[in-house]
Amino acid sequence: NVLPRQTSDTTFDYVIVGGGAAGAVLANRLTENRSVSVLLLEAGPDNTGKIEAVVPYIYSRLFGSDWNWNYTIVPQPGLNNRVVPYFRGHVLGGSTEINGMTYTRGPASDWNRIANYLGDQSWNWNNMQSYFKKNEQFVPGTNDNGRFLSSTHGTSGPIGVSLNQVNQWILEPTLTAAQQSGVWAFNQDNNDGDPIGISWQQFAIKGGQRSSAATGYLNQQVRARSNLKIQVNSRATRLVPVAGSNPLTFSTVEYKNDVTGATGQVTARRDIILSAGVIDTPALLLRSGLGPTADVQAAGITPLVNLPAVGQHFVDHAGTPIAWQVNTTLTDDEIDKNSTLLNQLLDEWNASKTGRLTTTSLAHIQFSRLPSNASIFQTVSDPQEGKADAPHFEALLANKWTLLAPRPATGNFVGMTHFCLSPLSRGSVRLNPQNPQGAPLIDSGSLSHPFDIFTLRYAIRQTARFFQAPVWRTYNAQPVFDPAILDSDSALDEYIRNNSFGGAHGVATAKIGKANSPAGTDVVGPDFRVKGVSGVRVVDASVIPFSPGGHAMVPVYVVAEKAADIIKANP
Ligand SMILES: Cc1cc2nc3c(=O)[nH]c(=O)nc-3n(C[C@H](O)[C@H](O)[C@H](O)COP(=O)(O)OP(=O)(O)OC[C@H]3O[C@@H](n4cnc5c(N)ncnc54)[C@H](O)[C@@H]3O)c2cc1C
């Protein structure tokens, strides 16, 4: 019966800023010790009241809602100067409340690379297994034999994980075409350390419903802990330093309720932990005078400590969708264009949590490497050289139209979206000098490096080979683009630049490094403390130093699990 060390409504041992993937893990794990008090400040609302966040099929309907920060990327030369959205969750649960739920750990070599970079083998693939398993409750369906490796998975973690349980027409031609075209060998489990090939896709879905950071890590039992306070609608606006402290010490967070306009301050007795994500963590540091001096000054803010790596090294997976028309009317386009059908399926989902809406339009996931003799390697060294398990790109086949452009009024489609998973393009996050408190300037750097566009070109041509497989003739699969572009690098590049989006898997804007790394190369040390100041840690996607060879959610979850142990051991 140890009383929490919460001495008032405004003073806590830890103040965590941001209740997304990382913040929810930390709030849960740190309050396992009932003598430690935690305030979780979240800018968005509680994760209740929107069915789109729960029913997997309709998740993308949240994209334009108030559960999204609705950021856009600055015009990208690599995307023919288009301005495209950069989605981020603005709700308890963060981006895990609005994301595509794809559950990927990445290749073993990703984790071994981080371990070598940090000189700390506790980060390697084998040693991270306990965290992967701690995150996951894998729930196999009755038909899933041979579709995953049971020894790979956790069975009692907060995040429910499952495969698509809907028996759709597309499953058979997908696997047959992979075989006939020779493009992808079957891989029984892409989460066993080697994702290369085609596998059954794993989703953060349990019982037909989204499993998010909020539903998993902040469930009712956790919320009932007296040493945890969750305060929603509270956007941290600035960290305030203790006057005269040396090294400069931060213990106070200023926040604003964007609904009522009310402002307030809270204090952390031990640490402020920033978990506001890859865009808002660097933005908050910059607004607090912590970042590259020139960027801070340009925004009219007094620089306090020069931290050159804040907001730099931003890296994400540019994504390129492309579509084929098919002659079956069994694609999910039928649901999207027919509200009566959608409502029938929603009734089924409401009644029994079964049916087409229990999953997205994806069922398989494909990871590939460029051939070692690809011409680009004459001029660019392979970022994944010698790592047979590390994909250069990914392809996701959807049972419907998935282009950014509106779906044609008639017809049925299958869409393949390609992600460049080992990008060499880099971008940045800075404050807008015209409005430093408003949306940051997000420069994804998309397709600014020739390697990335080469990779996507190769990926699309590989997909075209996949669609030439005999099985697709049954469905009269026809490209919804001029097939001549496949024979011209410049025409294909034009397609890619006109149709790609900037990504959803950004990392590295406050990256972790060794304790004794050269000054300014990273932002936090191995203990997740911001270097050069006292009282602030960062734990979220922004600390992940390299672009993951898969989607980013699981890496963030397990980094946060590991960080929680490090913080508990070294409070
Ligand atoms: C549309 C979309 C689709 C995606 N699909 C997938 C997928 O299928 N699979 C996958 O693995 N990954 C996917 N991702 C990526 C994955 O969701 C993120 O990498 C992950 O959630 C990042 O975790 P985080 O804790 O760093 O940030 P987030 O989960 O984004 O959480 C940050 C939280 O901080 C809050 N916040 C921000 N600023 C402040 C502030 N100043 N004060 C208080 N709170 C603040 C935000 O509101 C948010 O709740 C997707 C992301 C998006 C947006």
The ligand as a Gaussian input file, in Angstrom:
#p B3LYP/6-31G(d) Opt

LIG

0 1
 C       -2.223000       6.737000     -41.413000
 C       -1.132000       5.919000     -40.783000
 C       -0.986000       4.586000     -41.140000
 C        0.011000       3.819000     -40.553000
 N        0.018000       2.489000     -40.768000
 C        0.853000       1.711000     -40.060000
 C        0.745000       0.317000     -40.113000
 O       -0.158000      -0.246000     -40.751000
 N        1.645000      -0.429000     -39.426000
 C        2.645000       0.162000     -38.697000
 O        3.478000      -0.566000     -38.144000
 N        2.752000       1.491000     -38.588000
 C        1.846000       2.270000     -39.228000
 N        1.892000       3.616000     -39.049000
 C        2.958000       4.191000     -38.205000
 C        2.758000       4.020000     -36.692000
 O        1.410000       4.204000     -36.333000
 C        3.657000       5.037000     -35.987000
 O        4.991000       4.805000     -36.386000
 C        3.609000       4.965000     -34.464000
 O        2.292000       5.089000     -33.981000
 C        4.467000       6.081000     -33.894000
 O        4.406000       6.037000     -32.507000
 P        4.769000       7.322000     -31.642000
 O        4.536000       6.974000     -30.229000
 O        6.114000       7.790000     -32.055000
 O        3.753000       8.456000     -32.138000
 P        2.149000       8.462000     -32.196000
 O        1.602000       7.080000     -32.096000
 O        1.789000       9.277000     -33.378000
 O        1.756000       9.225000     -30.875000
 C        2.102000      10.568000     -30.608000
 C        1.036000      11.142000     -29.687000
 O        1.476000      12.380000     -29.166000
 C        0.409000      13.306000     -29.183000
 N        0.991000      14.644000     -29.209000
 C        1.663000      15.241000     -30.217000
 N        2.061000      16.456000     -29.869000
 C        1.660000      16.638000     -28.584000
 C        1.787000      17.713000     -27.677000
 N        2.439000      18.833000     -28.002000
 N        1.239000      17.580000     -26.441000
 C        0.574000      16.441000     -26.085000
 N        0.430000      15.396000     -26.946000
 C        0.973000      15.503000     -28.168000
 C       -0.350000      12.942000     -30.434000
 O       -1.663000      13.465000     -30.433000
 C       -0.288000      11.425000     -30.383000
 O       -1.344000      10.899000     -29.621000
 C        0.915000       4.417000     -39.638000
 C        0.785000       5.761000     -39.290000
 C       -0.245000       6.503000     -39.825000
 C       -0.410000       7.922000     -39.384000

